[in-house]
Amino acid sequence: MTAKTVLVSGAGIAGPSAAHWLHRVGYRVTVVEAAPGLRPGGQAVDFRGEQVKLLNAMGVLDDVRRYETAMGDQTVLGLDARPLMTVPGAAWSGEVEILRGDLARILYEHTAGHTEYVFGDRVTALAETADGVEVTFRHGAPRKFDLVVGADGVHSGVRAAAFGPERDFRRDLGFGIAGFTAPNHLGLDHTSVMYNEPGRGLSVGSHRLPDRLHVGLVFAADGVEFPRKTADQRALVARLFADTGWETPKLLEALPTADDLYVDSISQVHLDRWAKGRVVLLGDAAWCAGPGGSGTGLAMMGAQVLAGELAAAGGDHVTAFAKYEARLRKPAAVGQKNGKGSGNFLAPRTAAKIRGRNRAYRMLTTRLFGSIFLKMTDRAANAIEYREYPALTAA
């Protein structure tokens, strides 16, 4: 195939995955990322079944296992903050689990040798021509590419430039999510603890780095405005959890200096189409499902399908984008269905609902319902079968 140029927006997970596969089929790839560098930390993401096959095919499985969390059991606390039950780690961690930041770094390292990475910039406008796309950046000079891939998440700049404003496609689910790291004053070792009060949920765990706690927060977000500035995000989290019990006050002491804070709404993205001309969306930019929707694995699988279909179509982007979307639509819908109730599950709004959720948790400790739950969690991960495209295998 004649080498064509592709701009990929987003250097998280979907973007470098796309760079990996597009390079294999002969494209010259540039990745632009709004952040000044790779984003550290982040919550853990897990892989199961077909997705593990994908990691192996990419040649990153050994590295992922090297940095896996190897999480053990989770202790669920009752409303009185006393241990209520223990849930097996396999229910949440899949076959292999890794922090999002570690995975992003691994993918970057595997692609940096053949991919141009531009940090600290973002797409602001797109103009399609007869033979390419003229791209305007916030800081850099305009450039022209044969294709553009928007892999830049829920707040995608590519989607806004090509399809319209975010408000037309984002559906908020009524909850917010936050995460940061803190000192491990609880002495946890490859284990985690979950605590809830009405409308608020905390999950803290420690794994590969024994002196650190990974703090995950979920909260009811009715009427909450989500700021973009880090200082305002710190203030929001501190305000929402100010009167929360258990170990929350101690955990919040790390908030002012946490350099990996993440805060956003739990949202889904719904579009009637994922491609427009020479521009195509991938991952959360196209089909964000929310927690529990196996979004990371599906984004990586989507990158492989996108490159495979482009190769199979001989570079005909119209045909390739249509087949790419046809393969991913149903799996994306499965993920969105799984993720739709994540906020209500992680941060039930009333004490009665917390107790009901905890009864469901208790059922996971039984052999029968535990196996049923694992099948449900595997459903999103295996919603699309890993397929070997000849052009990708031969590369």
N, C-alpha and C positions, 0 to 999 in steps of 0.2 A: 504494500500500500504506500502511495506517495505520502511523505510526511506532512501532516497538517498540524496547525497550531490550535491548541485548546486552552482557554482560560477557565480555571476552576476557582470559584470564590469560596473560601473557607478552608482553614488548615486544622480543623478539629479531627474528626474521624472519617466522615464521608469524603471530604476533599482529598486527603492523601491516599485513601483507598482508590478513588477514581484515578488519581495520578499513577498509581501502581499499575492498574490494568490498562489504562489508555496508552501508557508507555510501551507495554507489551505488544500492542497491536500497531505501533509505529507512529503514534502522535507525539508531538513536542508540547509538553505541558508546562504552563505557568500557573502557580497557585498564589492567590492574593489573600491576605488575612488582615482584618482590621486591627487586631491586637498587635502590640509591639513584638511579641514572641509567642512561643507555644504556651498554652494555658496550663498551669500546673494543677494538681489535685483533682477535684471533682469526685463525684460519687462512683461507686463500683458498678461495672457492667459485666454481665455474665453471658456465656455462650453455651449453646446446647446443640446436640444432634448435627443437623445439616450445616449449621454455622461453624462448628468445629472443623468440618471438612473444608470449608472455605479458608479458615485460618491456616490450615495445613497447605492448601494449594497456593496460598500467598507466600509461604515460606516464613511466616511469623509465629507459628504455633509454639515453637521452642522458646522464643523470647517471651511470649505471653505467659507461658508456664513458669518461666524464670521469675517473673514479677507478679505472679498470681497472689491473690489475697489469702487463699487457703483458709477461708473462714470456717469456724466451727459453729456451735449452736448459738441460738439467740434466746436470751431470757426476756420474757414478756412480763412487765410489771403491771400490777393492778392499779386501780384508782388510788389506793392507799400507798403506792410506791413500793409495795412489797412484792417479791417474786411470785408470779402466778403460775407460770409454766415455762417449759423449755421447748423451743421449736428446732428441729434438726436443720443444720446449715444447708444441707442439700436442697431444701425447699426454696432457697433464694439464690444460691451461688452457682447453680448449673454444673456443667462439667469443668468449667474453668472460669474464674472471675478475676478481674483486674481493674485497677483504678483508671478512670477515663484519661487522666493526665498521662499515666504511664503508657497506655495504649497509643495515645496521640504521638508521644515521643518515639515509640517503636516504629510506627508507620512513617513518621518523618525521616527517621534514620534510614529506613529501607528505601526511601524514594529521593532523598536529597541529592544523591549522586547523579540523577538524570532529570530532575525537576527543578525549574526555577521557582524559588519561593520569595515572595515580596511581602514583608510584614509592615504593619503600620499604615495600611492603605485599604481602600475599599471602592467598590463599583458605585458610581453615582448616576450613570446614564448609559443606555445602550441604543445603538442605531444600526439596524440591519441593512446591509447593502446586497447587491446581486451575488457577491462572492465572499461575504464574511460579515462580521459584526464589529462596528466601531465602538470601542469602549472608552468611556470617560471615567477617570479616577478622581478621588478627593484630592490627592496630592501629586501623583505621578502624571507624566505626559500621556495623552490619549494613545491608544494602541489598537491594532486591528487583529482579530483572531478568526479562524474558520468556524469555531464553535465556542459556546460559553456554557459552563455547567454551574448552576447555582447550588452549592452545597454548604450554604452559610446560615443554616438553622432557621428557627422560628421567625427571627427578625431579618430575614433574607433581603439584602440589598438588591440582588439580582432579580428576585421575584417582584419586588416593588418597581424596579425599572422596566421589567418586561410585561408584567401582568397587572400591576396596579397596587394600590395601597394595602398595607397589612390588614387593616380593619375589615377588608372584604373577604379575607380567607381565614383569619385566626378566630377560633372559638374558645374562649376561656371557660374552664370547668369549675370555677368558683373557689379555687384553692391556690396557694402559693407554695413555693419550695425554696429552701436555702441550704447551703452547705459550707462548711469551713473546717479547718483542723485546729485542734487544741491540745495542750499537754495531757498525757494519759494519767491523770490523777486517780482514776478508778482502778488502775492496775489490770486492765483487761488484756487478754492474750489470745488473739485469734478468736475472739468471741464478741458478741454485741448485746446491747440492751435496748429494749423499746419501752417508752413511757408515753402515756397519753393523758391529757386533760381535754375537756370538750373543745373541739375546734383546733386543737394543737397536738402535734405528735413529734416526738424526738426519737431518733435512732442513733446510738453512738457505738462505735466499735474500734478495735485496734487489731492490726494484723501484721503486715510485713515490717513496719517501723514500730517497734514496741513502745517507744516513748510518745507516740502520737495517737490522738483520738480523732476519728473522722465523725463529724457531727452532721447529721441530716435532720432538717426541720421541715415539717409540712404544716400548713395552717389554713384555716378558713379565711378567704380573702374578699368577702363581700365589701364592696366600696373601697378596697385598697388600691391605691395608685402605686405602680411599680417604677421606682426611679432608676435611672441609668448610672448616675454618679455613685461611686463606691461609698463615699461618706454618707450619702443619703440612704443607701442600702443598709449600712451598719445601723443607722438610726432607726430604720423601719423594723429590723429584726429585734433590736433591743427593746423597742416599744411594744411590739406584739407579744414578746415572751417575758416581759418585765416581771409579771406576777406569777410566773409558772413555777411549780414546785420541783421536788426531787433535786437533782444536781444542776438544774438549769442556771441558777445564779453563778455557780462556779464555772460552768461552760462558757457563759457569756463574757467572762473576764478576758477570754482570748479573742473576742470579737474585734476590739479596736485595732489589734495588730495583725490579724489574720490576712495574709497576702493572697489567699486563694478563695475568698468569699464569692459565692454564687447566689444570686437571688433572682427569681423570675416567677411569673404566673405559671400554673399548670394549664397548658393549652393544647389544643389540637389544630391542625391545619388541613383544610379541605378545599381542593380545587377541582374543577371539572376536567382540566387537562394539565399535564405537567410539562408540556413542551409548546413553544411558540417560535416557529421558524427555526433558527439556528441556536436557540436558547432552550435548555432543558434543566429541570429541577431534580434534585436528588436528596434523599434523607428527610430530615425535619423540615427543610424548606418546602418540600412537596407534600409530606403526609405525616407530620409529627403526631405521635399517638399519646405521649405522656408516659409517666412511670408504669412499668409492667407491660408495655406494648412491644418489647423487644426491638426498640427503635435502632439501637446501635448496630446489632447484627443485621437487621434488614437493610440499613443504609449501606453497609459494607457489601452485602449480597447484591444490592441494587447497582453498586459501582461495577461489579463484575458482569452483571447482565448488560449494563449500558455499553461497556467496552466490547463484550462479546457480540452484541447485536450490531454495533457499528462495523465490526470486522466482517460479520456474516453478510451485511448489506453492501460491502465494498465501499464503505464510507458514505453511503446514501443516508443522510441524517433523517430525512423524512420517514423513510421505511424503518430505520433503526429505532428512532424515538417511539414510533407507534408500537413496535413489538416489545420494546422495553416496558412501556406503560402497561401493555396487555398482560405481561408476566407479573408485574408488581402490584397491580390494582387490588386483587383479591387478598394477597398477604398483607398489604397495608391496611385493608379494611379489618382483617382479623386483629391486627395489632391495635388499631383504634378502638375496637370493641373491648379488648382486654384492658386498655388503658383508661377507658372512659370513667370507670368507677374508682380509680386509684386514690383520689383525694378523700373520698368518703371512707375508704378502707384504712388509709394511713392516718387520717385525722378526723374521726367521727365527730359530729357536731354536738352530741349530747352524751351524758353519762350512760344513759340507757343504750345508746348505739355503740358506745365503747364496750360495754359489757356483752352486747350481742356479737360484736366483732371478735372479742376475746373468746367467746364460746366457739366461734368458727376456727380460731387459732387452735384451740384445744383439740378440735377434731383432727387437725393436721398431725397430731402426735400419735394417732391411731394408724394401724397398718392400712386399713381399708381406705379411709379418707385421705391419708397421706399419699397413697398411690394415685388416687383420683386427682388430687391437687397437682401432683407432678405432671400428670398428663395435661392438665389445663395450662400450666406454665410452659410446657414443651410445645403446646399447640401454636403459639405465636412464633416461637423460634423455628419451628419446622413447617411453617405455612408455605414456604417456598423451598423446593428441592434444589440442592446444589447441582448445577449442570455444567459439564465440561464442554466449553466451546473449542472447536479444533484450533482456531487461531491463537487462543490463550494457552492451550496445552502445549502447542508446538513452540511457543516463544521461549 
